[in-house]
Amino acid sequence: MKRKIIPPKKLLKYKWGGTTFEWAEEAKEINAQIQDAQEENISKDKLKKEIEYGNMTQYWN
């Protein structure tokens, strides 16, 4: 599997200073970028299986 390399200039950077809320938002954005990059590498069959499993009705005792 070939990895997609994202140039550092395109990645979000943490800023010094600010509030905890701003830091949390920056962390969410960085995690979203990482998740998007990982999702691009998932094969179509595996993605289809994950969607089917997520749509199944679960019965709990």
C-alpha positions as CSV (number, residue, x, y, z in Angstrom):
1,M,0.0,0.0,0.0
2,K,1.5,3.3,-1.0
3,R,1.2,6.1,1.6
4,K,0.1,9.5,0.7
5,I,2.5,12.1,2.1
6,I,1.0,15.5,3.1
7,P,3.4,18.4,2.9
8,P,4.0,20.0,6.3
9,K,2.9,23.4,4.9
10,K,-0.6,21.9,4.4
11,L,-0.9,20.6,7.9
12,L,-2.5,22.7,10.6
13,K,0.0,23.9,13.3
14,Y,-0.6,24.4,17.0
15,K,-0.3,28.0,18.0
16,W,1.3,29.2,21.2
17,G,-1.1,31.0,23.5
18,G,-4.8,31.1,23.2
19,T,-7.5,29.4,25.2
20,T,-8.2,25.8,26.0
21,F,-11.2,25.9,23.7
22,E,-9.0,27.1,20.8
23,W,-6.5,24.3,21.5
24,A,-9.3,21.7,21.6
25,E,-10.6,23.0,18.2
26,E,-7.1,22.8,16.7
27,A,-6.7,19.3,17.9
28,K,-10.1,18.3,16.4
29,E,-9.0,19.7,13.0
30,I,-5.7,17.9,13.1
31,N,-7.4,14.6,14.1
32,A,-9.9,15.1,11.2
33,Q,-7.1,15.5,8.7
34,I,-5.4,12.3,10.0
35,Q,-8.8,10.4,9.9
36,D,-9.4,11.6,6.3
37,A,-6.0,10.5,5.2
38,Q,-6.6,7.0,6.8
39,E,-10.0,6.7,5.2
40,E,-8.5,7.3,1.8
41,N,-6.3,4.2,2.2
42,I,-9.2,1.9,3.1
43,S,-10.1,-0.5,0.3
44,K,-13.6,-0.2,-1.3
45,D,-14.6,-3.8,-0.1
46,K,-13.5,-3.1,3.5
47,L,-15.4,0.3,3.5
48,K,-18.5,-1.4,2.1
49,K,-18.4,-4.1,4.9
50,E,-18.0,-1.4,7.5
51,I,-21.0,0.5,6.2
52,E,-23.1,-2.6,6.0
53,Y,-22.1,-3.5,9.6
54,G,-23.0,0.0,10.8
55,N,-26.4,-0.2,9.2
56,M,-27.3,-3.5,10.8
57,T,-29.9,-3.5,13.5
58,Q,-28.3,-4.6,16.7
59,Y,-30.3,-6.6,19.3
60,W,-29.1,-6.6,22.8
61,N,-30.4,-8.8,25.6
